């Protein structure tokens, strides 16, 4: 007798009031104790699937066709009260942003206790003991003490573990995890992924794992469904889709992802962007066709159906046999001969930063954020700084930019000593050193046009150029970051995430800096957009001979773009050297732990089952 699926989605459409579809004909099924990964770019509709299950679609959207069955029960035909009883009890949720998912005014114990009361734990003592047990299950230290802590007193990784514990508190049959590891440090990301796998083994739950991280999905999930422009374009066993995809989009995602193993190679970048819901409504053929490397005329006129290619594997492509021919571009001849210049752009010797803070009873104490840092960045060199949250990366950035004073040691940035705090020195320093921010959306003033944003630094100069000259400078900067001239009059909200980050980079280049400090600039970006930004930085290096200090928690990104890397742990540099040597043959225990966490395994589920 065939086992009933825990979740079965059939022909699901989600539409706008205009009739334009955000999701189109989505079919998904999850068996008991299985993890199904849904992969795709921002705007593909991944989170909409979770919102349909939770009945939290935005007001303008509605399910226009199809059905969702949970444990054989149709969710769409239930009363709202019945459906609400299922949510949190039989269906758990792990949200993406732990800092915003928890109430900052309530302690962890109060919030956990309220959740347990809702799902049937009547007595306070019973709720407290159950909370402690669940927090211990997710390996949180001093669980009893954490009950009195507020969310701001816990790190992002600890908060995510609290949310995982809450999701599994009622032994649900299904857990929906929406990007639960985005922007977490590599070691914490690995722990969270392993924790979800262990909770599945312990509680026997099924998981819908929504992510844009192809490698993570391959490690954690049993099956994977690839979503593009609101449609499932490929589905099947995770190992098959990651290793031998039969749809061009899946193949392109794989070739756009930097790796820690194998020879270094350029990343494949898809041209253009994913079509909007309005654009899809007038497309007769495949939505990927305008960007697809192997598309033919039929692809533009005839929409391919999701059909079986092998047992248990389906692909929506007219020419699946051609997918394996898609290859990443060849490395340019100039890349192999690249050498840093003789000048040192950034040098730190014995650099330390100490803060004076008060403890919980008001006593003054010294907090050493940085201790004895020695490193340098030479002209035209790309150096990556890696380490967990709390390792001192952000403090180092503030010292380099002149936003904090050096406590002891020596810091020379583009010829300016870190101890010189005069206004003239700081103005000159900020011409030579520019910061590219992590979040392109919040870094750009929504009321300014792109042209005024990229030339914003010119406004502070006494010899401010005339409007026509400034417009010419803006067009030149936009051309450097491969943006078309017509974006000069647009506003940030009219651009995609990747385009906004290019504007950010163009603005940083306006003052012809010697050093760019890039703080997690591809963290949270889609794989295809990340590839565009990384390849852009490599091209700019050849053209402008800039130096880059890349702060990142993604070791594969650092390996792809940097010459050397600096590994930080608890305010100290524990290892540094050429990227291939440090990541290929790490000597410090902490570096080995970072590399092991970043590489993952062939399958977390298999590794765990073999160890039991």
Buried (B, 14 or more C-beta within 10 A) or exposed (E): EEEEBBBBBBEBBBBBEEEBBBBBBBBBBBBBBBBBBBBBBBBBBBBBBBBBBBBEBEEEBEBBBBBBBBBEEEBEEBEEEEBBBBBBBBBBBBBBBBEEBBEEEBBBBBBBBEBBBBBEBEEEEEBBEBBBEBBBBBEBEEBEEBBEBBBEEBBBBBBBBBBBBBBBBBEBBBBBBBBBBBBBBBBBBBBBBBBBBBBBBEBEBBBBBBBBBBBBBBBBBBBBBBBBBBBBBBBBBBBBBBEBBBBBBBBBBBBBBBBBEEEEBBBBBBEEBBBEBEBBBEBEBBBBBBBBBBBEEEBBEEBBEBEEBEEEBBBBBBBBEBBEEBEBEEEEEEEEEBEBEEEBBBBBEEBBBBEEEEEEEEEEEEEBBBBBBBBBBBBBBBBBBBBBBBBBBBBBBEBBBBEBEBBEBBBBBBEBEBEEEEEEBBEBBBBBBBBBBBBBBEBBEEEEBBBBBBBBBBEEEEEEEEEEEBBEBBBBBBEBBBBEEEBBEBBBEEBBBBBBBBBBBBBBBBBEBBBBBBBBBBBBBBBBBBBBBBBBBBBBBEEBEBBBBBBBBBBBBBBBBBBBBBBBBBBBBBBBBEBBBBBEEBEBEBBEBBBBBBBBBEBBBBBBEEEE
